[in-house]
Amino acid sequence: MRNVIVLAAVLLWTVPGVAQSRRQAEMRLDSLRLELDTKRARLDELGETEGDLLGKLQNLEETIDLNARVLDRLGARESRVEGEIQLADSLLGVRESLLSDVRANYAERLVALSKNHVRQAPDWLFFLADPGNAALMQPLLAAVGRADRDLIKRYDSLRTSVADNRVFLVERKEELHALRKDKQRETGLLASSKDKRNTQLRQIRSERSQLAEAMQELAEAAQKLEAIIDEIVSSGAASYGGDGRHIKRAKGRLPWPVRGKVLEGFGFRVLGPKKAKVPHNGLTIDATTGTEVKAVADGAVSYTGRLRGYGEIIILDHGAGYFTLYGHLEEVLCFKGQIVLQGDPIATVGESGSLDGPKLYFELRENRVQVDPIPWLAH
């Protein structure tokens, strides 16, 4: 058992792979922190200017996401350092016990060799910086054989090892203290970012003029979505292919991406004092955060990313000009180019890009044109 513990210590402190892994983890954490600081600086700039409402909201959401990732990395690093401290504590106990045994053994040996001329080992002998100084006791040490010299070396080696162990423990405990302070700071900043996001949402919801402005921005975001669809078609990347027969034959029987009340249907929204009409090209379905979003038909994941006004989105290509879009997602469970089957979980419901809480935005396109999904979905 002792050999196993000592071997673990050697691996912990001397194997290059462990040190390299630690450096890589620290570099990833530093990179995330730099990205988070840049995002916070951008938020400060937006706060000093008019900016656009959804742009500020998107930056806040991205900051919250980055902050959560930094906290995850800090937590992992904290766990690793706690493990190192626990192992170092165990090793220190073993080494101190061994040191005590060697010292007692050596003391008994010296007393025996003295043939009762020395009743106990001289205390100063155990605190020599260099065992070579024991030459001052030449007459006595001349009687000590090779085994006794080995005891002296072992004692000296263990004493050095214990000292190094204690230095290591002090360094790791200081690092753990700093990590916990970082976690406390980042937790506070995460709560602050969430408060700012909620304040931004309340501001958008409470002021009719700003709400109308936000809806206009949504219309502009819809144009950006058209450009994304055009790029998917023209590049042919992550395309499902086929003639779309599987989705055409399933009209009226397609499963719902999530189960929930339809909050807004396909058509237009009338907003603002001038009763402006803003297109609503899909369904907004009420759902709780974390609910699984499922593919309504077989297809290829053609796009994943964040789009202003829609939040985190996924676009599936079902072939022959049929596309489905899923928006306001919390977590994406698939990747671009992946082939998914009907009913496969592809994401979870969230409130990214949403003005009024968690929900799913679902859009269906036939020949690349938005159509009302209701006639296509099972009743």
Backbone hydrogen bonds, N-H to C=O, Kabsch-Sander energy under -0.5 kcal/mol:
donor,donor_aa,acceptor,acceptor_aa,energy
5,I,1,M,-2.1
6,V,2,R,-2.5
7,L,3,N,-2.5
8,A,4,V,-2.2
9,A,5,I,-2.0
10,V,6,V,-2.1
11,L,7,L,-2.3
12,L,8,A,-2.4
13,W,9,A,-2.1
14,T,10,V,-2.3
15,V,10,V,-0.7
15,V,11,L,-0.9
18,V,15,V,-0.7
19,A,15,V,-1.5
20,Q,16,P,-2.9
21,S,17,G,-2.4
22,R,18,V,-2.2
23,R,19,A,-2.5
24,Q,20,Q,-2.6
25,A,21,S,-2.2
26,E,22,R,-2.2
27,M,23,R,-2.4
28,R,24,Q,-2.4
29,L,25,A,-2.2
30,D,26,E,-2.6
31,S,27,M,-2.4
32,L,28,R,-2.2
33,R,29,L,-2.4
34,L,30,D,-2.3
35,E,31,S,-2.3
36,L,32,L,-2.5
37,D,33,R,-2.7
38,T,34,L,-2.3
39,K,35,E,-2.1
40,R,36,L,-2.4
41,A,37,D,-2.3
42,R,38,T,-2.1
43,L,39,K,-2.0
44,D,40,R,-2.2
45,E,41,A,-2.0
46,L,42,R,-2.3
47,G,43,L,-2.2
48,E,44,D,-1.0
48,E,45,E,-0.6
49,T,45,E,-0.6
49,T,46,L,-0.8
56,K,52,D,-2.2
57,L,53,L,-2.2
58,Q,54,L,-2.7
59,N,55,G,-2.4
60,L,56,K,-2.3
61,E,57,L,-2.3
62,E,58,Q,-2.6
63,T,59,N,-2.1
64,I,60,L,-2.5
65,D,61,E,-2.4
66,L,62,E,-2.5
67,N,63,T,-2.7
68,A,64,I,-2.3
69,R,65,D,-1.9
70,V,66,L,-2.5
71,L,67,N,-2.2
72,D,68,A,-2.1
73,R,69,R,-2.3
74,L,70,V,-2.7
75,G,71,L,-2.5
76,A,72,D,-2.3
77,R,73,R,-2.5
78,E,74,L,-2.6
79,S,75,G,-2.3
80,R,76,A,-2.1
81,V,77,R,-2.4
82,E,78,E,-2.5
83,G,79,S,-2.1
84,E,80,R,-2.2
85,I,81,V,-2.5
86,Q,82,E,-2.4
87,L,83,G,-2.5
88,A,84,E,-2.7
89,D,85,I,-2.6
90,S,86,Q,-2.0
91,L,87,L,-2.7
92,L,88,A,-2.4
93,G,89,D,-2.1
94,V,90,S,-2.2
95,R,91,L,-2.9
96,E,92,L,-2.6
97,S,93,G,-2.0
98,L,94,V,-2.5
99,L,95,R,-2.6
100,S,96,E,-2.2
101,D,97,S,-2.3
102,V,98,L,-2.8
103,R,99,L,-2.4
104,A,100,S,-2.5
105,N,101,D,-2.7
106,Y,102,V,-2.7
107,A,103,R,-2.4
108,E,104,A,-2.4
109,R,105,N,-2.1
110,L,106,Y,-2.5
111,V,107,A,-2.2
112,A,108,E,-2.3
113,L,109,R,-2.3
114,S,110,L,-1.6
115,K,112,A,-1.2
116,N,111,V,-0.9
117,H,114,S,-2.0
119,R,117,H,-0.5
125,L,122,P,-1.2
126,F,123,D,-1.2
127,F,124,W,-1.3
128,L,125,L,-0.9
133,N,130,D,-2.5
134,A,131,P,-2.0
135,A,132,G,-1.8
136,L,133,N,-2.0
137,M,134,A,-2.5
138,Q,135,A,-1.5
140,L,137,M,-0.6
141,L,137,M,-2.8
142,A,138,Q,-2.1
143,A,140,L,-1.2
144,V,141,L,-1.2
145,G,143,A,-0.6
148,D,145,G,-0.6
149,R,145,G,-1.8
150,D,146,R,-2.3
151,L,147,A,-1.7
152,I,148,D,-2.1
153,K,149,R,-2.4
154,R,150,D,-2.8
155,Y,151,L,-2.7
156,D,152,I,-2.5
157,S,153,K,-2.8
158,L,154,R,-2.8
159,R,155,Y,-2.5
160,T,156,D,-2.2
161,S,157,S,-2.4
162,V,158,L,-2.7
163,A,159,R,-2.0
164,D,160,T,-2.5
165,N,161,S,-2.6
166,R,162,V,-2.2
167,V,163,A,-1.9
168,F,164,D,-2.6
169,L,165,N,-2.4
170,V,166,R,-2.3
171,E,167,V,-2.4
172,R,168,F,-2.6
173,K,169,L,-2.6
174,E,170,V,-2.1
175,E,171,E,-2.3
176,L,172,R,-2.6
177,H,173,K,-2.2
178,A,174,E,-2.1
179,L,175,E,-2.6
180,R,176,L,-2.3
181,K,177,H,-1.7
182,D,178,A,-2.3
183,K,179,L,-2.7
184,Q,180,R,-2.2
185,R,181,K,-2.3
186,E,182,D,-3.1
187,T,183,K,-2.5
188,G,184,Q,-1.8
189,L,185,R,-2.3
190,L,186,E,-2.5
191,A,187,T,-2.1
192,S,188,G,-2.1
193,S,189,L,-2.5
194,K,190,L,-2.3
195,D,191,A,-2.1
196,K,192,S,-2.4
197,R,193,S,-2.5
198,N,194,K,-2.4
199,T,195,D,-2.5
200,Q,196,K,-2.8
201,L,197,R,-2.4
202,R,198,N,-2.5
203,Q,199,T,-2.3
204,I,200,Q,-2.4
205,R,201,L,-2.7
206,S,202,R,-2.2
207,E,203,Q,-1.5
208,R,206,S,-0.7
211,L,207,E,-2.4
212,A,208,R,-2.5
213,E,209,S,-2.1
214,A,210,Q,-2.6
215,M,211,L,-2.3
216,Q,212,A,-2.0
217,E,213,E,-2.1
218,L,214,A,-1.8
219,A,215,M,-1.9
220,E,216,Q,-2.0
221,A,217,E,-2.3
222,A,218,L,-2.1
223,Q,219,A,-1.3
224,K,220,E,-1.6
225,L,221,A,-2.0
226,E,222,A,-1.8
227,A,223,Q,-1.7
228,I,224,K,-1.8
229,I,225,L,-2.4
230,D,226,E,-2.6
231,E,227,A,-2.1
232,I,228,I,-2.3
233,V,229,I,-2.4
234,S,230,D,-2.8
235,S,231,E,-2.3
236,G,232,I,-1.6
239,S,236,G,-0.9
247,I,244,G,-0.7
248,K,244,G,-2.2
249,R,245,R,-2.5
251,K,248,K,-1.3
252,G,376,W,-0.7
253,R,250,A,-2.9
254,L,250,A,-0.6
254,L,376,W,-2.1
260,G,258,V,-0.5
263,L,261,K,-0.8
263,L,284,T,-2.8
264,E,284,T,-1.3
267,G,280,H,-3.0
269,R,278,V,-2.8
271,L,269,R,-0.6
271,L,276,A,-3.1
275,K,272,G,-1.9
276,A,271,L,-2.2
278,V,269,R,-3.2
278,V,276,A,-0.5
280,H,267,G,-3.6
283,L,362,F,-3.1
284,T,264,E,-2.4
285,I,283,L,-0.6
285,I,360,L,-3.1
286,D,261,K,-3.3
287,A,358,P,-0.6
290,G,349,V,-2.9
291,T,288,T,-1.9
293,V,347,A,-3.2
294,K,257,P,-2.0
295,A,344,D,-2.3
299,G,340,V,-2.4
300,A,317,D,-2.6
301,V,338,Q,-2.8
302,S,300,A,-0.9
302,S,315,I,-2.5
303,Y,315,I,-1.3
305,G,313,I,-1.7
307,L,311,G,-3.0
310,Y,307,L,-2.2
311,G,307,L,-2.0
312,E,329,L,-0.5
313,I,305,G,-3.4
314,I,326,Y,-1.8
315,I,303,Y,-2.4
316,L,324,T,-2.8
317,D,300,A,-2.9
318,H,316,L,-0.6
318,H,322,Y,-3.1
319,G,322,Y,-0.6
320,A,242,G,-0.6
322,Y,319,G,-1.6
323,F,321,G,-0.5
323,F,365,R,-1.6
324,T,316,L,-1.9
325,L,363,E,-2.4
326,Y,314,I,-2.3
327,G,361,Y,-2.8
328,H,310,Y,-2.9
329,L,312,E,-2.2
330,E,348,T,-3.0
331,E,348,T,-0.7
333,L,346,I,-2.8
334,C,346,I,-0.6
337,G,301,V,-3.4
338,Q,335,F,-2.2
340,V,299,G,-2.9
340,V,338,Q,-0.5
343,G,295,A,-3.0
344,D,341,L,-2.5
346,I,293,V,-3.1
347,A,293,V,-1.2
348,T,331,E,-1.8
349,V,291,T,-2.5
350,G,328,H,-1.6
350,G,359,K,-0.6
354,S,351,E,-1.9
359,K,350,G,-1.9
360,L,285,I,-2.6
361,Y,327,G,-1.4
362,F,283,L,-2.9
362,F,360,L,-0.5
363,E,325,L,-2.2
364,L,371,V,-0.6
365,R,323,F,-3.0
366,E,369,V,-2.7
368,R,321,G,-2.7
369,V,366,E,-1.8
371,V,364,L,-2.5
376,W,373,P,-1.4
377,L,373,P,-1.4
377,L,374,I,-0.7
378,A,254,L,-3.1
379,H,252,G,-0.5
